[in-house]
């Protein structure tokens, strides 16, 4: 079973995060992800970065992932 912790570790493994929170019930998950990698990118481009990091897990393990993707400046401001 996919856990919020395993998703958090997967995202952190491929994206330099200043802050990350993941919650969910095993199929539906919500995440707040703060990374400088999001600077200058649209919301769609930010989500694509996260999807790319999670790769096949998005098709096979994770039914739904709702995300708030912020730069450190947006998060702190």
C-alpha positions as CSV (number, residue, x, y, z in Angstrom):
1,X,0.0,0.0,0.0
2,X,1.2,3.4,-0.9
3,X,1.7,5.7,2.1
4,X,2.1,9.5,2.5
5,X,5.6,8.8,3.8
6,X,6.6,6.8,0.7
7,X,5.3,9.6,-1.6
8,X,7.2,12.2,0.4
9,X,10.4,10.3,0.2
10,X,9.9,9.7,-3.6
11,X,9.4,13.4,-4.2
12,X,12.4,14.4,-2.0
13,X,14.5,11.8,-3.8
14,X,14.2,13.7,-7.1
15,X,13.4,17.3,-6.1
16,X,15.3,19.6,-3.8
17,X,12.5,20.6,-1.3
18,X,12.7,23.2,1.4
19,X,9.4,21.9,2.9
20,X,7.0,19.0,2.0
21,X,3.9,17.7,3.6
22,X,1.9,14.7,2.3
23,X,-1.4,13.3,3.7
24,X,-3.7,10.7,2.3
25,X,-5.7,7.5,2.7
26,X,-3.7,5.1,0.5
27,X,-5.3,6.1,-2.8
28,X,-6.0,9.9,-2.6
29,X,-3.2,12.1,-1.5
30,X,-2.7,15.9,-0.9
31,X,0.8,17.5,-0.9
32,X,2.3,20.9,-0.1
33,X,5.7,21.1,-1.8
34,X,8.1,24.0,-1.5
35,X,11.0,24.0,-3.9
36,X,13.2,26.6,-5.5
37,X,12.9,24.5,-8.7
38,X,9.4,25.9,-9.1
39,X,10.7,29.5,-9.6
40,X,9.6,31.0,-13.0
41,X,7.3,28.0,-13.8
42,X,3.6,27.9,-14.2
43,X,1.4,25.7,-12.0
44,X,1.1,23.1,-14.7
45,X,4.9,23.0,-15.2
46,X,5.4,22.7,-11.4
47,X,3.0,19.7,-11.3
48,X,4.8,18.2,-14.3
49,X,8.1,18.3,-12.4
50,X,6.5,16.4,-9.5
51,X,4.9,13.9,-11.8
52,X,8.2,13.3,-13.6
53,X,9.9,12.6,-10.2
54,X,7.2,10.1,-9.2
55,X,7.3,8.5,-12.7
56,X,5.4,5.2,-13.0
57,X,4.1,5.5,-9.5
58,X,1.6,8.0,-10.8
59,X,0.1,5.4,-13.1
60,X,0.4,2.3,-11.0
61,X,0.2,3.2,-7.3
62,X,-1.2,6.7,-6.8
63,X,-4.8,7.1,-7.8
64,X,-5.0,10.9,-7.1
65,X,-2.5,13.5,-5.9
66,X,-3.7,17.1,-5.2
67,X,-0.7,19.5,-4.9
68,X,0.1,23.0,-3.8
69,X,3.5,23.8,-5.3
70,X,5.2,26.9,-4.0
71,X,8.6,28.6,-4.2
72,X,10.3,29.3,-0.9
73,X,9.3,33.0,-1.4
74,X,5.7,32.2,-2.0
75,X,5.6,29.9,1.0
76,X,7.3,32.3,3.4
77,X,5.4,35.3,2.1
